[in-house]
Each structure stands twice: as C-alpha cells, then as structure tokens.
Amino acid sequence: LDTSRMKSNYCNVCNGSSTADEVVLNLGVNQSWDRPDEHYVIPIEHRIMPSPRSAMRMRDVLVSLMEEYEARHGRVPD
C-alpha cells in the first residue's frame, strides 16, 4: 500500500444509506458541545461510497478492531 498521498481526518458523526449497487457513509464532526442552540447543523465533510462487497470487508475490519479495542480498554458504551 502506498500511503504517501494519504490524508487523515477526524469524525465523530456517521450516518449512511444504501442502494442495490452501493453503500453510502456520510462523515462529519459534531462541534456543538459549547453551543446552546438545539438546532445546530452538523456539517458533513466526507462521503465514502464503497461497493457492497467492499462494505462487507470494512464491516469485518471494524468488528475485529473493536473487539481488540474492547479487550484492551473495556466495553465501549452504547
């Protein structure tokens, strides 16, 4: 893997949808921790659209990573 052009971004919001041909993940950052306005809009900064097959591989990687994380640090609350 060539990571020379890789960019890293933080996100704490994720939602998604799907069609027969793709899975859509929308990612953004909720920065409303110091805003009293209950109607704060969370900007979506990135959209990832993998094929269903790639989405299944992503799921498997995330499940494995979270199992390892919880084994080291304890259960992540819901």
Buried (B, 14 or more C-beta within 10 A) or exposed (E): EEEEEEEEEEBEBEEEEEEEEBBBBBBBBEEEEEEEEEEEEBEBEEEBBBEEEEBEEBEEEEEEEEEEEEEEEEEEEE
